[in-house]
Amino acid sequence: MKTTLIFATNNQHKVEEIRYVIGEQFEIITLQEAGIDIDIPEPHDTLEANATEKSQTIHLLTHQNCFSEDTGLEVEALNGEPGVKSARYAGDGRNFQDNIDKLLHNLQGITNRNARFRTVISLVLEGKEYLFEGSCEGDIITEQKGVQGFGYDPVFIPTGAGISFAEMTMAQKTTYSHRQKAVMKLIHFLNQQNV
């Protein structure tokens, strides 16, 4: 019997990415599929704390094994911004076009375009929490390219790729993805637990 994990997110793009990486090994249930209709707050100033907030909230509600993730884009020239506020960089509306516009505006005239995506996964398994991290180094380009993906994907080119995340297929993106690296650590851990 496959292990079932509730994924504590309302972001369908993240669900699709993680299901793509995990494949058939484990059954991933979304909050919607679990009948949970809440927007979990992300009040903390680290990705780790926000990921923990989300997984612990769902575990307390369901008493089931679950995981969550929090991802941030960290831009070197902006002292790590937008970071933990990536989804709300331009305001609480979570409008990614506005977020991208603000990011490109803040980087105008700056030659250092180094950035990285960082994902932290919080797994609650049998009541105990485990954290896994993945990151992807790259650069912020000056104009948007591509229509795939979501968030900052149109302005982020992973190191060695030559094209933006938004120009990649899911398979190409998975080769570089910060989220994929964190998920692979999660899968490896779950396999070691024989769950």
C-alpha positions as CSV (number, residue, x, y, z in Angstrom):
1,M,0.0,0.0,0.0
2,K,1.3,3.4,-1.0
3,T,2.1,6.0,1.7
4,T,-0.3,8.9,1.6
5,L,0.9,12.4,2.4
6,I,-1.2,15.6,2.5
7,F,0.6,18.4,0.8
8,A,-0.2,21.6,2.7
9,T,-0.6,24.0,-0.2
10,N,-3.3,25.7,-2.2
11,N,-0.8,26.3,-5.1
12,Q,-1.8,24.0,-7.9
13,H,1.5,24.7,-9.8
14,K,3.5,23.4,-6.8
15,V,1.3,20.3,-6.6
16,E,1.9,19.6,-10.3
17,E,5.7,20.0,-10.0
18,I,5.9,17.8,-6.9
19,R,3.6,15.1,-8.3
20,Y,5.8,15.1,-11.4
21,V,8.9,14.5,-9.4
22,I,7.4,11.9,-7.0
23,G,5.6,10.0,-9.7
24,E,3.8,6.8,-8.4
25,Q,6.0,6.2,-5.3
26,F,3.7,8.0,-2.9
27,E,0.2,9.3,-3.0
28,I,0.0,13.1,-2.7
29,I,-3.3,14.6,-1.5
30,T,-3.9,18.3,-1.8
31,L,-5.7,20.3,0.8
32,Q,-8.7,20.6,-1.5
33,E,-8.8,16.8,-2.0
34,A,-8.5,16.4,1.8
35,G,-11.5,18.7,2.3
36,I,-9.5,21.4,4.0
37,D,-10.3,24.9,3.0
38,I,-7.9,27.2,4.8
39,D,-5.2,29.7,3.8
40,I,-2.4,29.0,6.2
41,P,-0.5,32.2,7.2
42,E,3.2,32.6,6.5
43,P,4.0,35.1,9.2
44,H,7.7,34.2,9.8
45,D,10.9,35.7,8.6
46,T,12.5,32.4,7.4
47,L,11.4,29.8,4.9
48,E,12.0,27.1,7.5
49,A,9.6,28.6,10.0
50,N,6.9,29.2,7.4
51,A,7.2,25.6,6.1
52,T,6.9,24.4,9.7
53,E,3.9,26.6,10.4
54,K,2.1,25.1,7.4
55,S,2.9,21.4,8.1
56,Q,2.2,21.7,11.8
57,T,-1.2,23.4,11.1
58,I,-2.3,20.6,8.8
59,H,-1.0,17.9,11.2
60,L,-2.9,19.4,14.1
61,L,-6.1,19.5,12.0
62,T,-5.8,16.0,10.5
63,H,-3.4,14.0,12.7
64,Q,-2.1,12.6,9.4
65,N,1.3,12.5,7.7
66,C,1.8,15.7,5.8
67,F,4.4,18.0,4.3
68,S,4.6,21.6,3.2
69,E,7.2,23.7,1.5
70,D,8.1,27.4,1.4
71,T,10.2,28.8,-1.5
72,G,11.9,32.1,-1.9
73,L,13.9,33.9,-4.6
74,E,17.0,35.4,-3.0
75,V,18.7,38.1,-5.1
76,E,22.3,38.9,-4.1
77,A,22.2,42.6,-5.0
78,L,19.0,43.1,-3.1
79,N,20.4,41.6,0.1
80,G,18.4,38.4,-0.3
81,E,15.1,40.1,-1.3
82,P,12.4,39.1,-2.0
83,G,13.3,36.0,0.0
84,V,10.6,34.9,2.4
85,K,8.3,37.5,1.0
86,S,8.6,36.3,-2.6
87,A,4.8,35.6,-3.1
88,R,3.9,39.0,-1.6
89,Y,6.8,41.1,-2.8
90,A,4.5,43.7,-4.4
91,G,1.7,43.4,-1.9
92,D,-0.7,40.9,-0.3
93,G,-2.5,40.3,-3.6
94,R,0.2,37.7,-4.6
95,N,0.2,39.0,-8.2
96,F,3.3,37.6,-9.8
97,Q,3.3,40.1,-12.7
98,D,3.4,42.9,-10.1
99,N,6.1,41.0,-8.2
100,I,8.2,40.6,-11.4
101,D,7.8,44.3,-12.3
102,K,8.9,45.3,-8.8
103,L,11.9,43.0,-9.0
104,L,13.1,44.2,-12.4
105,H,12.5,47.8,-11.3
106,N,14.7,47.3,-8.2
107,L,17.4,45.8,-10.3
108,Q,17.5,48.6,-12.9
109,G,21.1,49.6,-13.6
110,I,22.5,46.8,-11.4
111,T,25.0,44.5,-13.2
112,N,25.1,41.8,-10.4
113,R,22.1,39.7,-11.3
114,N,23.1,36.7,-9.2
115,A,20.1,35.0,-7.5
116,R,19.0,31.6,-6.2
117,F,15.7,29.9,-5.6
118,R,15.6,28.1,-2.2
119,T,13.0,25.6,-1.1
120,V,12.5,24.2,2.4
121,I,10.2,21.2,2.9
122,S,8.8,20.4,6.3
123,L,7.6,16.8,6.7
124,V,5.6,15.7,9.7
125,L,5.8,11.9,9.8
126,E,4.2,10.0,12.8
127,G,4.2,13.4,14.7
128,K,7.9,14.2,14.2
129,E,9.1,17.0,11.9
130,Y,12.0,16.7,9.4
131,L,13.3,19.4,7.2
132,F,14.8,19.2,3.6
133,E,16.3,21.9,1.5
134,G,17.1,22.4,-2.1
135,S,18.5,25.4,-4.0
136,C,19.1,26.5,-7.6
137,E,21.7,29.2,-8.5
138,G,21.1,31.4,-11.5
139,D,20.6,35.0,-12.8
140,I,17.8,37.4,-13.1
141,I,17.4,38.6,-16.8
142,T,16.2,42.1,-17.8
143,E,13.0,41.0,-19.5
144,Q,10.6,38.2,-19.3
145,K,11.0,35.1,-21.5
146,G,8.7,32.1,-21.8
147,V,5.2,31.3,-20.7
148,Q,5.6,28.0,-18.8
149,G,5.9,27.7,-15.1
150,F,4.8,30.3,-12.6
151,G,6.0,33.0,-10.3
152,Y,9.5,34.4,-11.2
153,D,10.2,31.7,-13.7
154,P,10.1,34.1,-16.8
155,V,13.0,36.2,-15.4
156,F,15.2,33.4,-13.8
157,I,17.8,31.5,-15.8
158,P,19.5,28.6,-13.9
159,T,23.2,28.5,-14.1
160,G,24.3,26.5,-17.2
161,A,20.8,26.4,-18.7
162,G,20.8,29.3,-21.2
163,I,17.0,29.6,-21.1
164,S,14.6,30.7,-18.4
165,F,12.5,28.4,-16.2
166,A,9.4,29.7,-18.1
167,E,10.9,28.5,-21.4
168,M,11.4,24.9,-20.2
169,T,9.3,21.8,-20.2
170,M,8.6,20.3,-16.9
171,A,11.3,17.7,-17.6
172,Q,13.9,20.4,-18.3
173,K,12.9,22.4,-15.3
174,T,13.2,19.4,-13.0
175,T,16.8,19.0,-14.1
176,Y,17.7,22.2,-12.3
177,S,14.8,22.8,-9.9
178,H,15.4,23.8,-6.3
179,R,12.0,22.1,-5.5
180,Q,13.0,18.9,-7.2
181,K,16.3,18.8,-5.1
182,A,14.4,19.2,-1.9
183,V,11.7,16.6,-3.0
184,M,14.5,14.1,-3.9
185,K,15.8,14.4,-0.3
186,L,12.3,13.9,1.0
187,I,11.8,10.7,-1.2
188,H,15.2,9.3,-0.1
189,F,14.3,9.8,3.6
190,L,10.9,8.2,3.2
191,N,12.4,5.2,1.4
192,Q,14.9,4.8,4.2
193,Q,12.0,4.8,6.7
194,N,10.3,2.0,4.8
195,V,7.0,3.9,4.9
